[in-house]
């Protein structure tokens, strides 16, 4: 397994912003499961993933598939009292850093709970002031 993927699996569930940031390119793109938008930039993406690590409980990766630059990591977790499963689709650049991170999840009820929890966290986090308007309008 690629060392970046191994390290990412260790730190994402813990919500460690700075550890997550060190694994990403400066212009990383994050595509969340909660709305059709793209977060761009290491600081913003690390902060978002840090919040996700605080919203998810009982998080664990079940399967890891991939090689080279393209990886799919299947996970399961809980959001409050709801179960969820999903897949992190990760693309590494030539230096082995995360260039793109897309998340797909189910079921819809759990994704809705994640969206609500994340919107309230991000809307009150001063690092996301410039995104607050987009969040209020639904992304």
Z-matrix of the N, CA and C atoms (Angstrom, degrees):
N
C 1 1.462
C 2 1.525 1 108.42
N 3 1.311 2 115.72 1 148.39
C 4 1.464 3 121.23 2 179.79
C 5 1.535 4 109.88 3 -68.59
N 6 1.344 5 118.11 4 137.58
C 7 1.478 6 120.58 5 -178.32
C 8 1.530 7 113.63 6 -59.20
N 9 1.332 8 118.79 7 -33.64
C 10 1.471 9 120.82 8 178.13
C 11 1.518 10 110.13 9 -65.01
N 12 1.313 11 117.04 10 -41.06
C 13 1.469 12 121.20 11 179.48
C 14 1.533 13 109.52 12 -66.44
N 15 1.302 14 117.85 13 -43.30
C 16 1.468 15 120.94 14 177.70
C 17 1.522 16 111.06 15 -58.70
N 18 1.306 17 116.75 16 -47.36
C 19 1.469 18 121.23 17 -178.68
C 20 1.528 19 110.61 18 -66.66
N 21 1.331 20 117.17 19 -41.44
C 22 1.464 21 121.48 20 179.43
C 23 1.526 22 110.01 21 -59.68
N 24 1.320 23 117.00 22 -41.16
C 25 1.463 24 120.68 23 178.93
C 26 1.525 25 111.66 24 -62.25
N 27 1.310 26 117.28 25 -30.36
C 28 1.470 27 121.60 26 179.19
C 29 1.519 28 112.25 27 -75.11
N 30 1.333 29 117.91 28 -39.26
C 31 1.465 30 120.09 29 -169.35
C 32 1.522 31 115.54 30 -97.66
N 33 1.329 32 119.44 31 -25.87
C 34 1.466 33 119.87 32 -176.30
C 35 1.527 34 111.49 33 -61.66
N 36 1.318 35 117.58 34 -46.77
C 37 1.463 36 120.24 35 -177.79
C 38 1.524 37 112.44 36 -65.04
N 39 1.321 38 117.00 37 -23.06
C 40 1.459 39 120.79 38 -179.62
C 41 1.526 40 112.15 39 -85.26
N 42 1.332 41 117.39 40 -14.37
C 43 1.451 42 120.33 41 179.73
C 44 1.518 43 113.66 42 70.51
N 45 1.317 44 117.27 43 33.46
C 46 1.464 45 121.78 44 -178.98
C 47 1.534 46 110.32 45 -88.22
N 48 1.324 47 116.13 46 93.25
C 49 1.472 48 122.21 47 -176.13
C 50 1.528 49 112.85 48 -48.65
N 51 1.318 50 116.98 49 -52.66
C 52 1.463 51 120.07 50 -173.25
C 53 1.522 52 111.57 51 -67.12
N 54 1.321 53 117.90 52 -37.22
C 55 1.465 54 120.69 53 177.70
C 56 1.523 55 110.67 54 -68.07
N 57 1.322 56 116.69 55 -38.21
C 58 1.467 57 120.97 56 177.83
C 59 1.530 58 109.48 57 -65.62
N 60 1.319 59 117.20 58 -45.11
C 61 1.470 60 121.94 59 -177.67
C 62 1.523 61 111.73 60 -58.15
N 63 1.317 62 117.12 61 -37.20
C 64 1.466 63 119.86 62 -176.75
C 65 1.525 64 113.00 63 -67.47
N 66 1.323 65 117.16 64 -12.03
C 67 1.462 66 121.63 65 -178.99
C 68 1.524 67 113.22 66 -96.58
N 69 1.346 68 117.11 67 -1.27
C 70 1.466 69 121.59 68 -172.11
C 71 1.516 70 113.04 69 -114.78
N 72 1.325 71 113.92 70 155.34
C 73 1.461 72 119.86 71 172.36
C 74 1.528 73 108.34 72 -72.27
N 75 1.294 74 116.39 73 161.08
C 76 1.471 75 121.72 74 177.50
C 77 1.528 76 111.30 75 -57.96
N 78 1.341 77 117.28 76 -35.90
C 79 1.472 78 122.30 77 -175.53
C 80 1.522 79 112.65 78 -108.97
N 81 1.330 80 117.20 79 32.20
C 82 1.456 81 121.50 80 179.64
C 83 1.519 82 110.61 81 -53.86
N 84 1.328 83 115.22 82 147.69
C 85 1.475 84 122.29 83 176.77
C 86 1.521 85 108.11 84 -115.84
N 87 1.346 86 116.29 85 132.78
C 88 1.457 87 122.08 86 178.03
C 89 1.515 88 109.34 87 -120.97
N 90 1.330 89 116.13 88 125.52
C 91 1.457 90 122.60 89 179.08
C 92 1.527 91 107.79 90 -111.88
N 93 1.332 92 117.69 91 105.61
C 94 1.465 93 121.49 92 -174.79
C 95 1.531 94 112.06 93 -80.48
N 96 1.326 95 116.58 94 161.96
C 97 1.464 96 120.16 95 178.01
C 98 1.524 97 113.38 96 -82.61
N 99 1.321 98 117.35 97 -6.30
C 100 1.463 99 120.77 98 -169.57
C 101 1.526 100 114.96 99 -94.21
N 102 1.315 101 118.02 100 -17.18
C 103 1.455 102 120.60 101 176.14
C 104 1.516 103 109.18 102 -166.19
N 105 1.336 104 115.67 103 165.83
C 106 1.459 105 121.85 104 -176.02
C 107 1.526 106 109.13 105 -88.85
N 108 1.301 107 115.23 106 84.14
C 109 1.458 108 121.37 107 179.25
C 110 1.520 109 107.42 108 -155.52
N 111 1.307 110 116.06 109 168.59
C 112 1.458 111 121.14 110 179.71
C 113 1.522 112 108.45 111 -128.31
N 114 1.325 113 115.93 112 128.01
C 115 1.456 114 121.08 113 171.18
C 116 1.515 115 106.10 114 -90.01
N 117 1.314 116 117.15 115 135.31
C 118 1.458 117 120.33 116 -179.34
C 119 1.519 118 110.87 117 -127.37
N 120 1.324 119 115.28 118 143.01
C 121 1.455 120 121.51 119 176.58
C 122 1.517 121 112.25 120 103.42
N 123 1.315 122 115.34 121 139.15
C 124 1.462 123 122.66 122 -175.26
C 125 1.529 124 113.08 123 -55.62
N 126 1.333 125 118.00 124 -48.06
C 127 1.465 126 120.26 125 -175.62
C 128 1.530 127 112.16 126 -64.39
N 129 1.345 128 115.93 127 -45.70
C 130 1.469 129 119.70 128 -179.42
C 131 1.520 130 111.15 129 -65.12
N 132 1.318 131 117.46 130 -45.29
C 133 1.466 132 120.66 131 -177.85
C 134 1.527 133 110.60 132 -66.28
N 135 1.314 134 117.43 133 -42.69
C 136 1.470 135 119.88 134 178.47
C 137 1.529 136 110.59 135 -61.98
N 138 1.320 137 116.89 136 -40.17
C 139 1.465 138 120.00 137 179.04
C 140 1.529 139 111.08 138 -65.63
N 141 1.327 140 117.13 139 -43.15
C 142 1.467 141 120.73 140 177.77
C 143 1.527 142 109.93 141 -60.33
N 144 1.321 143 116.82 142 -49.04
C 145 1.465 144 120.09 143 -179.15
C 146 1.532 145 111.37 144 -65.71
N 147 1.316 146 117.00 145 -31.34
C 148 1.460 147 119.79 146 174.25
C 149 1.516 148 111.49 147 -61.83
N 150 1.338 149 116.66 148 -42.89
C 151 1.463 150 120.39 149 176.99
C 152 1.527 151 110.70 150 -65.03
N 153 1.326 152 117.05 151 -41.21
C 154 1.468 153 120.40 152 179.06
C 155 1.519 154 110.21 153 -57.63
N 156 1.316 155 116.31 154 -41.85
C 157 1.459 156 120.29 155 178.23
C 158 1.516 157 113.12 156 -60.29
N 159 1.334 158 116.78 157 -24.97
C 160 1.463 159 121.28 158 177.88
C 161 1.531 160 112.02 159 -86.75
N 162 1.327 161 117.61 160 -27.14
C 163 1.467 162 122.23 161 -179.19
C 164 1.527 163 110.95 162 -80.62
N 165 1.315 164 117.20 163 -41.46
C 166 1.466 165 121.24 164 179.50
C 167 1.528 166 110.23 165 -73.23
N 168 1.316 167 115.88 166 143.68
C 169 1.462 168 120.96 167 169.05
C 170 1.525 169 107.79 168 -128.20
N 171 1.312 170 115.51 169 163.29
C 172 1.471 171 121.28 170 -178.69
C 173 1.524 172 111.97 171 49.74
N 174 1.321 173 116.04 172 38.17
C 175 1.465 174 121.68 173 -177.21
C 176 1.528 175 110.11 174 -78.35
N 177 1.330 176 115.04 175 134.08
C 178 1.465 177 119.26 176 172.35
C 179 1.526 178 109.66 177 -156.21
N 180 1.324 179 114.52 178 147.27
C 181 1.458 180 119.78 179 173.94
C 182 1.519 181 108.31 180 -84.44
N 183 1.340 182 115.90 181 133.80
C 184 1.465 183 121.53 182 -179.26
C 185 1.524 184 112.46 183 -97.57
N 186 1.321 185 116.96 184 -38.55
C 187 1.465 186 120.73 185 -179.11
C 188 1.520 187 108.96 186 -146.15
N 189 1.315 188 114.73 187 148.03
C 190 1.459 189 120.96 188 176.22
C 191 1.524 190 107.09 189 -128.04
N 192 1.331 191 115.18 190 126.89
C 193 1.454 192 121.14 191 -179.45
C 194 1.515 193 108.06 192 -129.19
N 195 1.304 194 116.67 193 138.20
C 196 1.448 195 118.85 194 175.46
C 197 1.502 196 112.79 195 146.17
N 198 1.312 197 113.19 196 177.54
C 199 1.460 198 121.98 197 177.87
C 200 1.517 199 106.97 198 -167.74
N 201 1.311 200 115.56 199 159.54
C 202 1.459 201 119.51 200 177.53
C 203 1.510 202 111.40 201 60.45
N 204 1.327 203 116.06 202 -120.33
C 205 1.472 204 121.91 203 -175.64
C 206 1.532 205 114.35 204 -95.70
N 207 1.317 206 118.50 205 -13.63
C 208 1.466 207 121.38 206 -172.14
C 209 1.524 208 111.61 207 -114.42
N 210 1.340 209 115.71 208 124.52
C 211 1.460 210 122.04 209 -175.27
C 212 1.527 211 111.07 210 -135.46
N 213 1.336 212 115.94 211 146.11
C 214 1.459 213 123.13 212 173.23
C 215 1.520 214 107.29 213 -129.57
N 216 1.324 215 116.37 214 122.59
C 217 1.464 216 121.88 215 -177.18
C 218 1.521 217 108.39 216 -119.58
N 219 1.317 218 116.34 217 109.86
C 220 1.454 219 121.28 218 -179.89
C 221 1.531 220 109.10 219 -82.37
N 222 1.333 221 116.37 220 133.69
C 223 1.463 222 120.23 221 -178.79
C 224 1.512 223 111.34 222 -132.45
N 225 1.321 224 114.57 223 164.89
C 226 1.455 225 121.55 224 169.25
C 227 1.514 226 107.42 225 -134.59
N 228 1.339 227 115.42 226 153.62
C 229 1.462 228 120.51 227 -178.96
C 230 1.512 229 109.08 228 -163.20
N 231 1.316 230 113.82 229 -178.15
C 232 1.461 231 121.38 230 172.41
C 233 1.522 232 107.91 231 -126.37
N 234 1.308 233 115.19 232 145.86
C 235 1.455 234 122.96 233 173.28
C 236 1.522 235 104.57 234 -124.37
N 237 1.304 236 116.19 235 106.90
C 238 1.472 237 121.81 236 -168.37
C 239 1.525 238 107.98 237 56.59
N 240 1.333 239 117.60 238 -119.49
C 241 1.476 240 119.60 239 -178.42
C 242 1.527 241 112.53 240 -101.76
N 243 1.329 242 116.62 241 13.96
C 244 1.470 243 121.36 242 -177.48
C 245 1.524 244 111.69 243 -104.60
N 246 1.322 245 116.42 244 138.57
C 247 1.461 246 121.73 245 174.00
C 248 1.518 247 109.55 246 -83.95
N 249 1.319 248 115.24 247 150.68
C 250 1.471 249 120.45 248 176.80
C 251 1.526 250 108.67 249 -148.57
N 252 1.314 251 114.84 250 152.62
C 253 1.458 252 122.01 251 171.12
C 254 1.517 253 106.89 252 -132.19
N 255 1.316 254 115.40 253 155.22
C 256 1.449 255 118.82 254 -179.47
C 257 1.512 256 111.60 255 -166.03
N 258 1.312 257 113.54 256 -179.35
C 259 1.454 258 121.27 257 179.41
C 260 1.519 259 108.77 258 -136.85
N 261 1.333 260 115.46 259 129.45
C 262 1.460 261 121.81 260 170.41
C 263 1.520 262 107.02 261 -91.63
N 264 1.320 263 116.45 262 120.21
C 265 1.461 264 122.11 263 176.57
C 266 1.523 265 106.90 264 -102.60
N 267 1.312 266 116.41 265 114.68
C 268 1.461 267 121.14 266 -171.32
C 269 1.519 268 110.23 267 -121.83
N 270 1.328 269 114.13 268 132.92
C 271 1.461 270 121.14 269 174.14
C 272 1.520 271 108.40 270 -115.95
N 273 1.313 272 115.73 271 125.88
C 274 1.461 273 121.93 272 177.38
C 275 1.515 274 109.53 273 -96.24
N 276 1.330 275 116.76 274 150.60
C 277 1.464 276 120.05 275 174.76
C 278 1.529 277 109.29 276 -86.90
N 279 1.323 278 116.01 277 -176.15
C 280 1.470 279 120.60 278 -177.53
C 281 1.533 280 112.82 279 -65.24
N 282 1.348 281 117.15 280 -19.53
C 283 1.465 282 121.10 281 177.24
C 284 1.533 283 112.50 282 -90.74
N 285 1.327 284 116.25 283 0.97
C 286 1.459 285 119.95 284 179.34
C 287 1.511 286 114.55 285 83.13
N 288 1.335 287 117.84 286 15.01
C 289 1.465 288 121.73 287 177.23
C 290 1.523 289 109.88 288 -98.30
N 291 1.320 290 116.49 289 154.03
C 292 1.462 291 121.23 290 -179.69
C 293 1.523 292 109.25 291 -71.51
N 294 1.332 293 115.58 292 119.98
C 295 1.461 294 122.23 293 179.14
C 296 1.526 295 110.97 294 -101.28
N 297 1.327 296 116.38 295 -31.84
C 298 1.463 297 120.65 296 178.29
C 299 1.515 298 108.93 297 -143.99
N 300 1.339 299 115.64 298 139.79
C 301 1.462 300 122.60 299 -176.36
C 302 1.526 301 106.16 300 -138.77
N 303 1.310 302 116.80 301 109.14
C 304 1.460 303 122.00 302 179.60
C 305 1.521 304 108.79 303 -116.49
N 306 1.337 305 116.26 304 140.04
C 307 1.455 306 120.92 305 -179.74
C 308 1.525 307 108.92 306 -122.04
N 309 1.324 308 115.58 307 131.01
C 310 1.465 309 121.79 308 171.79
C 311 1.519 310 107.05 309 -120.10
N 312 1.351 311 116.69 310 141.12
C 313 1.465 312 121.12 311 -174.90
C 314 1.514 313 111.36 312 -144.80
N 315 1.329 314 113.52 313 163.68
C 316 1.453 315 122.01 314 171.50
C 317 1.516 316 107.83 315 -152.74
N 318 1.296 317 121.93 316 162.98
C 319 1.456 318 128.92 317 -4.95
C 320 1.530 319 111.63 318 -80.62
N 321 1.306 320 114.62 319 170.64
C 322 1.461 321 121.74 320 -176.41
C 323 1.529 322 112.36 321 -56.63
N 324 1.323 323 117.44 322 -40.56
C 325 1.470 324 120.67 323 -178.64
C 326 1.533 325 110.57 324 -60.25
N 327 1.324 326 117.22 325 -39.80
C 328 1.467 327 121.22 326 178.90
C 329 1.518 328 111.42 327 -70.26
N 330 1.322 329 116.78 328 -39.18
C 331 1.463 330 120.64 329 177.82
C 332 1.530 331 109.71 330 -64.37
N 333 1.327 332 117.00 331 -39.47
C 334 1.477 333 120.48 332 177.20
C 335 1.526 334 110.50 333 -63.09
N 336 1.324 335 117.25 334 -40.61
C 337 1.470 336 120.36 335 177.77
C 338 1.525 337 110.89 336 -65.23
N 339 1.320 338 116.60 337 -38.70
C 340 1.463 339 120.78 338 176.70
C 341 1.521 340 110.24 339 -63.24
N 342 1.316 341 116.74 340 -44.89
C 343 1.469 342 120.41 341 179.83
C 344 1.523 343 111.03 342 -59.44
N 345 1.311 344 116.66 343 -45.52
C 346 1.467 345 120.49 344 -179.76
C 347 1.527 346 111.10 345 -61.84
N 348 1.323 347 116.43 346 -46.50
C 349 1.468 348 120.74 347 -179.44
C 350 1.524 349 111.17 348 -64.57
N 351 1.320 350 116.81 349 -42.50
C 352 1.464 351 120.14 350 -178.69
C 353 1.527 352 111.18 351 -69.57
N 354 1.322 353 117.80 352 -41.79
C 355 1.463 354 119.61 353 179.26
C 356 1.522 355 111.47 354 -60.26
N 357 1.330 356 117.52 355 -41.19
C 358 1.463 357 118.84 356 -179.58
C 359 1.530 358 110.80 357 -69.00
N 360 1.329 359 118.00 358 -36.60
C 361 1.469 360 120.81 359 178.46
C 362 1.525 361 111.22 360 -69.02
N 363 1.313 362 116.33 361 -49.01
C 364 1.466 363 120.86 362 -176.22
C 365 1.530 364 110.78 363 -67.52
N 366 1.329 365 116.88 364 -38.15
C 367 1.464 366 120.53 365 -179.02
C 368 1.522 367 112.59 366 -64.33
N 369 1.319 368 117.77 367 -23.62
C 370 1.464 369 120.73 368 179.87
C 371 1.528 370 112.78 369 -105.11
N 372 1.314 371 117.66 370 3.37
C 373 1.465 372 122.34 371 179.33
C 374 1.530 373 107.83 372 -93.93
N 375 1.327 374 118.87 373 117.45
C 376 1.466 375 120.99 374 -176.24
C 377 1.531 376 113.80 375 -59.32
N 378 1.322 377 117.93 376 -20.09
C 379 1.470 378 120.10 377 177.74
C 380 1.522 379 111.76 378 -67.05
N 381 1.330 380 116.76 379 -14.65
C 382 1.462 381 120.37 380 -175.10
C 383 1.524 382 113.54 381 -114.77
N 384 1.306 383 117.38 382 22.16
C 385 1.453 384 120.27 383 -178.26
C 386 1.527 385 113.00 384 -52.44
N 387 1.330 386 115.64 385 -42.77
C 388 1.472 387 118.56 386 -177.45
C 389 1.522 388 113.07 387 -70.15
N 390 1.348 389 117.55 388 -17.25
C 391 1.461 390 120.42 389 178.68
C 392 1.523 391 112.66 390 -94.41
N 393 1.326 392 118.03 391 -10.00
C 394 1.467 393 121.68 392 -173.62
C 395 1.522 394 112.20 393 -57.26
N 396 1.316 395 117.73 394 -40.59
C 397 1.462 396 120.38 395 -179.55
C 398 1.526 397 110.84 396 -62.35
N 399 1.322 398 117.22 397 -44.76
C 400 1.466 399 120.75 398 179.18
C 401 1.522 400 110.81 399 -62.20
N 402 1.330 401 117.61 400 -39.23
C 403 1.452 402 121.05 401 -179.73
C 404 1.533 403 111.06 402 -65.68
N 405 1.329 404 116.59 403 -41.82
C 406 1.464 405 120.37 404 -179.86
C 407 1.521 406 111.12 405 -65.25
N 408 1.332 407 116.67 406 -31.35
C 409 1.466 408 119.33 407 -179.34
C 410 1.523 409 112.61 408 -87.70
N 411 1.339 410 117.23 409 1.61
C 412 1.458 411 120.22 410 175.34
C 413 1.511 412 114.44 411 97.72
N 414 1.348 413 117.61 412 13.58
C 415 1.455 414 120.76 413 174.00
C 416 1.465 415 111.94 414 85.95
